[in-house]
Amino acid sequence: MIQAYKGQFAYQKLFVQLSTPEKIGVYYLGMINNNGVFQVLYVGKSTNQNGGIRARILEHIGLGEWPDITNFGYCICDTQTETENFEITEIKRLNPKYNQKVG
């Protein structure tokens, strides 16, 4: 089962460390636009192999690859298959700019 969306939280290392779960699921990285709406710029997944949502978001913060990202949210999933399928669905639905294929 996919749990309800939780977010928009500050995209800051300390906040992520203290309040983001180590569960599997789909996470959303983005920013609050001029209209006050969360604009998703990247959709990712965390699986059992990569340490959960917390570890994946901390990895992105550590890389510092997307300076325009200021907020995040997530949905916890029960199974890895559910997580993988939901990520694909969300990327298709939201078409985030950092999920675009190059070339």
C-alpha positions as CSV (number, residue, x, y, z in Angstrom):
1,M,0.0,0.0,0.0
2,I,1.2,3.5,-0.8
3,Q,0.9,5.8,2.2
4,A,-0.3,9.4,2.0
5,Y,2.1,12.0,0.7
6,K,4.0,13.9,3.4
7,G,5.7,17.2,2.6
8,Q,6.9,20.0,1.7
9,F,9.8,19.9,4.1
10,A,12.9,22.0,4.0
11,Y,15.7,20.5,1.9
12,Q,18.3,20.7,4.6
13,K,20.7,18.0,5.9
14,L,19.8,18.3,9.6
15,F,16.1,18.3,9.0
16,V,16.4,15.2,6.7
17,Q,18.5,13.4,9.3
18,L,16.1,14.1,12.2
19,S,12.7,13.7,10.6
20,T,12.8,11.6,7.4
21,P,12.1,7.8,7.6
22,E,14.5,5.0,6.7
23,K,11.6,3.3,4.8
24,I,11.3,2.5,1.2
25,G,9.2,4.7,-1.1
26,V,9.1,7.5,-3.6
27,Y,10.4,11.0,-2.9
28,Y,9.9,14.3,-4.6
29,L,12.5,17.1,-4.7
30,G,11.4,20.6,-5.8
31,M,10.8,24.2,-4.9
32,I,7.9,26.4,-3.9
33,N,7.1,28.5,-7.0
34,N,5.9,32.1,-7.1
35,N,2.3,31.0,-6.6
36,G,3.2,29.1,-3.4
37,V,2.8,25.7,-5.1
38,F,5.3,22.9,-4.7
39,Q,6.8,22.3,-8.1
40,V,8.4,18.9,-8.4
41,L,11.8,18.9,-10.2
42,Y,12.9,15.4,-9.5
43,V,11.1,12.1,-8.5
44,G,13.2,9.3,-7.1
45,K,12.8,6.0,-5.3
46,S,14.5,4.4,-2.3
47,T,14.7,0.6,-2.1
48,N,15.8,-1.9,0.5
49,Q,19.3,-1.8,-1.0
50,N,20.0,1.9,-0.7
51,G,19.0,2.8,2.9
52,G,15.6,4.2,2.5
53,I,14.2,7.7,1.8
54,R,16.5,9.4,4.3
55,A,19.7,8.0,2.8
56,R,18.7,8.8,-0.8
57,I,17.8,12.4,0.0
58,L,21.0,12.9,2.0
59,E,22.9,11.6,-0.9
60,H,21.4,14.2,-3.2
61,I,22.1,17.0,-0.7
62,G,25.7,15.8,-0.4
63,L,26.1,15.9,-4.2
64,G,24.8,19.5,-4.3
65,E,23.7,18.9,-7.9
66,W,20.5,20.9,-8.1
67,P,20.8,24.3,-6.4
68,D,17.2,25.3,-7.1
69,I,15.8,22.5,-5.0
70,T,14.5,23.9,-1.6
71,N,11.9,21.4,-0.5
72,F,11.0,17.7,-0.5
73,G,8.2,15.3,0.2
74,Y,7.7,11.5,0.1
75,C,5.3,8.6,0.0
76,I,6.2,5.4,1.9
77,C,5.5,2.1,0.0
78,D,5.2,-1.4,1.4
79,T,7.1,-3.3,-1.2
80,Q,10.0,-2.7,-3.6
81,T,7.8,-3.6,-6.6
82,E,5.2,-1.1,-5.5
83,T,7.9,1.6,-5.1
84,E,9.4,0.9,-8.6
85,N,6.0,1.1,-10.3
86,F,4.9,4.2,-8.4
87,E,8.1,6.0,-9.3
88,I,7.4,5.3,-13.0
89,T,3.8,6.5,-12.7
90,E,4.8,9.7,-10.9
91,I,7.6,10.6,-13.4
92,K,5.1,10.2,-16.2
93,R,2.4,12.2,-14.4
94,L,4.7,15.1,-13.2
95,N,7.3,15.1,-16.0
96,P,10.0,16.7,-13.7
97,K,12.9,18.5,-15.4
98,Y,15.6,16.5,-13.7
99,N,14.1,13.2,-14.7
100,Q,14.4,14.0,-18.4
101,K,16.6,11.7,-20.4
102,V,19.6,13.3,-22.1
103,G,20.4,12.6,-25.7
